[in-house]
Amino acid sequence: MRPRALNFEQLVKQNKQDLLNDEERITQIEMRLEKRQEANVKALRDNDLEMNR
């Protein structure tokens, strides 16, 4: 079954909502990447400390 066509206003509204959803997903991904980067830096720092003992 073919989806019904959206009028211009509905299409704009849907596109805005999609962009907001995408922005939220991107923000979540960025936060996860930052946490992983922090963990990696800490692990490298800890490793350097162990090797210099």
N, C-alpha and C positions, 0 to 999 in steps of 0.2 A: 504494500500500500504506500502510495506516495504521500509525503508530508505536505500539509497545507502551506501555501505561500504566505510569507510574512509581509505586512506592509512596511513602508519605510521607517516609520516611528518604532514599530516593533523590532525591526532589524537593528536599528540604532540602540535601542534599549538592551537587546540581547548581546550585541557586541560590547557595550559598556560593561555589562555584567561579566562577560567572558574575560575582558581585560582585568577587571578587579580580581576575579578568581585566579587568573594567571599571575598577577602581581603578588597575591598572597602565597601562592605556591613557590614563586621565585624567592620571596623573602624567607620562607621556611627552608628552602634548599641552601640559601646563603648562610643562614644561621647554623645549619648542620655542618657546612663546609668550614665555617669559622671555628666551631668546636673541635672538629677533626684537626684543623691546623694547629690550634692551641695544644691539643694532646700530642701531636707530632713534635712540636717545638719542645714541649716539656720532656718527652721521651728522649729526644736528642740531647737536651741539656743534662738530664739524669745520666745518660750513657757517657757523656763527656766527663762528668764528675767521677763516675766509677772508673773510667780508664785513667784518669789523672791521679788516682790514689796510689 
